[in-house]
């Protein structure tokens, strides 16, 4: 006879892909699930807004004349700017291209839509974290008087951590399509799509 600790007894049998909402087994209070859903929606909107502003030049970080639809270059504009500093500047300059513009914009749109809908959160967390770490390193926050006000934790790291928390805690099940997404045969067959 095996004895279980209180902690082990409280753990759900499985938090892998299963029918019904998984989030309720992981985040057990309604307030917690709603807070997680609000974080998910806000984080998703950050990515979606970046896509929209850079595509249409809404005037917040991208003026109309530098919009992607007007011939602007969203990633090249950043990668070739004075904002990219530090020992990796050569690397970031080398990857600046029309392809990097397309990949960056697709990532922003894909992450933003998926996170807001509450689907594909694992993939969004991986891609979004990679993108945020790359942008963090491009700005090289480890020097004084740089673009960052904190050499270790800036908004790129917070966004990456938010994506990870949302994915790990199945944040798409409340106010999202996470439960329906997990019930799709392809997602049940390929759990990394959760």
N, C-alpha and C positions, 0 to 999 in steps of 0.2 A: 504494500500500500504506500503510495506516494503522497507526501504532504505538500501542500501548496502554501506559499506565503500569501498574505493579504493582497500584495501587489499583483501576483500571478493570477489570483482569482478574479481580480477586477479587469484583467486584460480580455478583450474580445477573442473569441475562438480564432477569427481570421479577419483581417482588414484588407485582404486582397479582393479582387474583383468578385462581387457576389450580387445577387439580386437585391434590390432595395437600397436605401441610402446607407452608405458606409459611414458618412460623417457623424451620424448620431451615435455610433459606437465609439468614435474617436473623440469627438467634442460633445460632451454629454449634456450641456445646458443650452437652452434656447438662446439666451443672451450671448453665449460664446459662439454659437453657429451664426447668429445674425451679425455679430462683430466681425467674424471671419468673412462672411459674405460681403459686408461693407468694405473690408480691406481688399477683397478680390475685385470688386467693382471699381474701386478707386485706382488700384494698381493697373488693372486692365485699361482703364481710361487714360492713364498716363501714357501708355504705349500707343493706344489708338489715336490720342490727340497729337502725339509727336508725328505719326504718319500723316494725319490730316493737315497739320500746320505746314509740314515740309512739302507735302504734295501740292497744296493749293495756295500756299503763302498767305495764311490768314493774318499775318502781321504780329504774331506773338513772339516767336523766335525766328520766324522766316518772313521777310517782307515779300510782297506779291511778285516783285521783279525777280526774286531768287527762288520762286516756287518750282517744284519739279516739273509741273505741267507747262511752265514758261521756259524750260530749258535749264533750270537750276540743277545743281549737283549736290544732293543731300549729304552723302557720306564724304565725297571729295571735298566739299566745302569745309567740313570739319577736319578731315585728315590732313589737308594741306594748309591748315590755318596755323596761326601763332599759338593757338590753344593747345596744340600737340607739342609736348616738350619731353625732355628726359632722354635716357639712353635708348628707348625704343622708337624714337622719332623716325629713324630711317626705315624701320619695318613698316610703320603705319603709313609713311609716305609711299612706300613701294606697293602697298595693297590698294591705294586710292585709284579707282577706275570706274568706268560706267557699270561694270559688273558689281562693284562694291555698293554703288548706289542702289541697284536693283535688289541685291541681297539684303541690304539694310532696310529698305522700305518694305520688302516682303516680310522680313522678321518683325518689324514694328506692327504691321497690319495683322499678321498671323498671331503674334503673341497677344496683341490687344483684343482681337475678336475672340480668340480661344479663352482667354482669362475672363473676359466679360461674360461669355456664354457659360463658363464653368466646365469646358470640355478640353481634353488633351492637356491637362494641367502638368503632367510629368514632362512631356515634350516641351511645353512652354517654359517650364522652370529651367530645364537644361539649356535651351537655346537662349532664353532671356538672361540667365546667369552668365553664360559665356559672353554674350554681347555687353552686359553691364561691366564685367571684369575687364574686357578689352577697352571699353571707353574709360574706365577708371585708370588703367595703365597708360592709355594715350595721354591723359591729362597729367600723369605722373605727380600725384599729390604729395610726394615725399620731400618736396623742397619748399623752403619758405617763400612767401610772396607769389605762390602759384595760384592756379584757378581754384583750388580747394581750400577751405578754411580748416580742414581737419586732415592730418596726414594718414589716418588709418580708416576712418569710417565717414564716407560721404554719401550723397543720395544714391549713387550707383550701387553701393553695397547694401543700402536699405532696400532698394527695389529688388535686388537679387535675393536677399533674405526673405522679403515678402513673397516672392514667387515660390520659393522653396517651402515656406510655411503653408501657403495655400495648397500646394500640391500634396505635401505630406499629410495634411489634415483633411484632405478630400473636400476642400472649400467650395467646390462647384455644386454640391448637393443641395444647399440652401440658396434660394433665389437664383438658381442656375439650372442648367440641363445636365448636370453631372450624373444623376441617377439614370436618366434615360440613355445617356452616352455609354455608361458602363454596361447597360443591358444589351447593347448592340452586339451581334455575333462576332464581328471582326475585333471589337475591343475585348470581348471575353476570351477570344482566341489569342490575342496579342496584348497582354496586360500592360505593357509599357506604354500603350496608347492612352491609358487612363489619364 
